[in-house]
Amino acid sequence: MPARVLLLGGDGQLGRDIRRAHGEAGEPFILLAPGRGDIKLTDSAAMRTALGDIDFDVIVNCAAYNRVDDAESDRATAFAVNARAVGALADIAHGRGARLVHVSTDYVFGGDRARRDPIDEATPRAPVNVYGESKAAGERAAIEACDDHVVLRVASLFGVAGVGGRGGNFIETMIRLARSGAPIRVVDDQIMSPTSTRDVAGVVVRLLEAGAPGGIYHLVNRGAASWHEFATAIFETIGAEVAASPCTSDDFAAQAPRPAYSVLDATKIERHFGPLPHWRDALRRYLVDAGHLDES
Ligand SMILES: NC(=O)c1ccc[n+]([C@@H]2O[C@H](COP(=O)([O-])OP(=O)(O)OC[C@H]3O[C@@H](n4cnc5c(N)ncnc54)[C@H](OP(=O)(O)O)[C@@H]3O)[C@@H](O)[C@H]2O)c1
């Protein structure tokens, strides 16, 4: 088991739940979670100096430029944070004999438009937007620069840190729209793996404790849904008397194209840590946790 784990992006949705899961597991190792201002990811020389003062055995990188639509017109920032910074981190980890656990995304896929069965780790990357391209480049950089790497591909995350002033997450956006009484249109032609950061975080802490062979792993809740199906499940679970109308991605006209199908096959990681619960179960627990649903 590592003695000291350095968590980057520890204030994000996933990062906060990793800190929480670490506490719930009884703090089995020392978890260092510097704030965003302490380590400048986009300045590799400054990052090298800052990390030089920190003792660690593993880096867990949850930091990312996640604004999928904005990335289309801000390719430079997306690649600086999601690719170049990851390469620099990987190089530093390798030089220190440390493991790099890097978090990536289902959006490295989508280019195979005929695909309709869960995607495993051996499938070639084929991103359809700038965010996905930058994350794919980050994966390659992590793998090339650090021999002891773990790339965890997660998808469509929801976590309690997405509640409130952090821009929210899909569930919070749907609940806000339902309360506003505005008509709600949600795409039904993008099928994905809705995934709880709490469930991912639990596995990340177990992976840090127990170890697992290096490589790429898909880590998502069981089941799949279109965003429309997911929205409908949110409204049904909280008993909201609203219905989302289905629309196509073309109708919605988001800035960035999205994969039509990016459901991940998590069989490989399940062999080590068992399956994550179904997303409907994770959704119910999230709604309780976020105060939208009574425990009973
Ligand atoms: N959210 C999703 O649906 C989703 C889906 C698939 C994969 N992922 C991947 O999962 C991981 C975690 O996502 P998340 O939802 O937890 O993201 P998040 O809530 O946006 O958190 C990202 C973290 O990265 C930090 N960060 C961003 N730019 C930075 C920079 N230039 N320097 C230092 N820190 C920076 C953010 O700091 P600030 O809070 O100060 O901005 C935040 O703490 C990411 O790798 C993401 O690509 C996410």
The ligand as a Gaussian input file, in Angstrom:
#p B3LYP/6-31G(d) Opt

LIG

0 1
 N      -17.720000      15.408000     -15.244000
 C      -17.948000      14.404000     -16.077000
 O      -19.101000      14.126000     -16.463000
 C      -16.806000      13.546000     -16.567000
 C      -17.069000      12.542000     -17.513000
 C      -16.015000      11.728000     -17.942000
 C      -14.739000      11.927000     -17.442000
 N      -14.511000      12.918000     -16.541000
 C      -13.143000      13.080000     -16.040000
 O      -13.170000      12.840000     -14.643000
 C      -12.200000      13.674000     -14.004000
 C      -12.846000      14.426000     -12.847000
 O      -13.935000      15.202000     -13.349000
 P      -14.833000      16.099000     -12.387000
 O      -16.230000      16.025000     -12.875000
 O      -14.504000      15.794000     -10.974000
 O      -14.256000      17.516000     -12.788000
 P      -14.409000      18.927000     -12.023000
 O      -15.465000      18.872000     -11.001000
 O      -14.477000      19.950000     -13.107000
 O      -13.014000      19.032000     -11.293000
 C      -11.831000      19.261000     -12.013000
 C      -10.803000      19.815000     -11.086000
 O       -9.677000      20.198000     -11.898000
 C       -9.279000      21.491000     -11.475000
 N       -8.635000      22.202000     -12.558000
 C       -9.154000      22.556000     -13.754000
 N       -8.248000      23.243000     -14.466000
 C       -7.143000      23.330000     -13.685000
 C       -5.868000      23.918000     -13.858000
 N       -5.532000      24.580000     -14.972000
 N       -4.989000      23.830000     -12.843000
 C       -5.304000      23.184000     -11.710000
 N       -6.494000      22.598000     -11.489000
 C       -7.391000      22.663000     -12.472000
 C      -10.556000      22.165000     -11.055000
 O      -10.259000      23.279000     -10.253000
 P      -11.340000      24.472000     -10.094000
 O      -12.422000      23.891000      -9.267000
 O      -10.571000      25.554000      -9.429000
 O      -11.780000      24.807000     -11.497000
 C      -11.260000      21.043000     -10.298000
 O      -10.792000      20.938000      -8.980000
 C      -11.595000      14.535000     -15.102000
 O      -10.427000      13.913000     -15.577000
 C      -12.625000      14.489000     -16.207000
 O      -12.044000      14.677000     -17.481000
 C      -15.519000      13.727000     -16.088000

